[in-house]
């Protein structure tokens, strides 16, 4: 083990003044636990924002004062009606938008997650 983790060994030595194989094993176990506890929760949201249509829809929903109907969103993006519906469904699934159905109408609004991510992207405090 002493030859397989030379940088980690040096890091531990710098921190505590000495290092043995048990110290390296202990730190590797701590790092494995940390990696296992890390959530992929934000990945879907970032992936959703990576698409131009979904990003634009998220921006519009976030800027709006309340919910918007699909019929209000379709004219402001240059894609088909079905592409808008699909993009909105993706945003809901990623946790960036909420959907409410009222009769034949579907209304969308941004979530706090969407608002926070956009604020951070714009260099504002979330």
C-alpha positions in Angstrom: 0.0 0.0 0.0 2.8 2.4 0.8 3.7 2.6 -3.0 0.1 2.9 -4.2 -1.0 6.1 -2.4 2.2 8.2 -2.3 0.4 11.6 -2.6 -2.2 10.7 0.1 0.6 9.5 2.3 2.5 12.8 1.9 -0.7 14.7 2.6 -1.2 12.8 5.9 2.4 13.3 6.8 2.2 17.0 6.2 -0.9 17.2 8.3 0.1 15.0 11.3 3.9 14.8 11.0 4.0 11.0 10.2 2.1 8.4 8.4 1.8 4.6 8.3 -0.3 2.2 6.3 -3.0 2.2 8.9 -3.3 6.0 8.6 -3.7 5.7 4.8 -6.3 2.8 5.2 -8.3 4.9 7.7 -8.3 8.0 5.5 -9.3 5.9 2.5 -12.2 4.4 4.5 -13.3 7.9 5.5 -13.2 9.0 1.8 -15.2 5.9 0.7 -17.9 6.8 3.3 -17.9 10.3 2.1 -18.3 9.3 -1.5 -21.1 6.8 -0.6 -23.0 9.5 1.2 -22.7 12.0 -1.6 -26.0 12.6 -3.4 -26.6 12.9 -7.1 -29.7 15.0 -6.4 -28.5 18.0 -8.4 -27.4 16.1 -11.5 -30.9 16.0 -13.0 -31.4 19.7 -12.5 -28.1 20.6 -14.1 -28.7 18.2 -17.0 -32.2 19.8 -17.5 -30.7 23.3 -17.6 -28.2 22.2 -20.2 -30.8 22.1 -22.9 -31.6 25.5 -24.5 -35.4 25.1 -24.5 -35.6 23.9 -20.9 -33.2 26.6 -19.8 -35.3 29.3 -21.4 -38.5 27.9 -20.0 -36.9 27.8 -16.5 -35.8 31.4 -16.8 -39.3 32.5 -18.0 -41.0 30.6 -15.2 -38.6 32.0 -12.6 -39.1 35.5 -13.8 -42.9 35.2 -14.0 -45.1 36.4 -11.1 -46.9 33.1 -10.5 -48.0 30.2 -12.7 -48.0 30.3 -16.5 -50.2 28.1 -18.7 -48.6 26.0 -21.5 -50.4 28.2 -24.0 -48.5 31.2 -22.7 -45.1 29.4 -22.9 -45.4 28.0 -26.4 -45.2 31.3 -28.2 -42.0 32.3 -26.5 -39.9 29.3 -27.5 -39.1 28.3 -31.0 -40.0 24.6 -30.8 -43.1 22.5 -31.5 -46.0 22.2 -29.1 -45.0 18.7 -28.2 -41.4 19.7 -27.6 -42.6 22.4 -25.1 -44.7 19.8 -23.3 -41.8 17.4 -23.2 -39.4 20.1 -21.9 -41.8 21.1 -19.2 -42.3 17.5 -18.1 -38.5 17.2 -17.9 -38.3 20.3 -15.7 -41.0 18.9 -13.4 -39.1 15.6 -13.2 -35.8 17.4 -12.4 -37.5 19.4 -9.6 -37.2 22.7 -11.4 -40.9 23.3 -12.1 -44.3 22.4 -10.6 -47.3 21.4 -12.6 -51.0 21.9 -11.8 -53.8 20.7 -13.9 -57.1 22.6 -14.0 -59.6 21.1 -16.4 -58.0 21.1 -19.8 -55.2 23.6 -18.8 -51.8 22.9 -17.3 -50.1 25.5 -15.3 -46.4 25.6 -14.5 -44.3 27.5 -11.9 -40.6 27.5 -11.0 -39.5 25.8 -7.8 -37.2 27.3 -5.1 -34.4 25.0 -6.5 -34.8 26.5 -10.0 -34.8 30.1 -8.6 -31.7 29.4 -6.4 -29.8 27.7 -9.2 -30.5 30.6 -11.6 -29.6 33.2 -8.9 -26.2 31.4 -8.3 -25.6 31.2 -12.1 -26.3 34.9 -12.3 -23.8 35.6 -9.5 -26.4 36.5 -7.0 -26.6 35.1 -3.5 -29.1 32.2 -3.4 
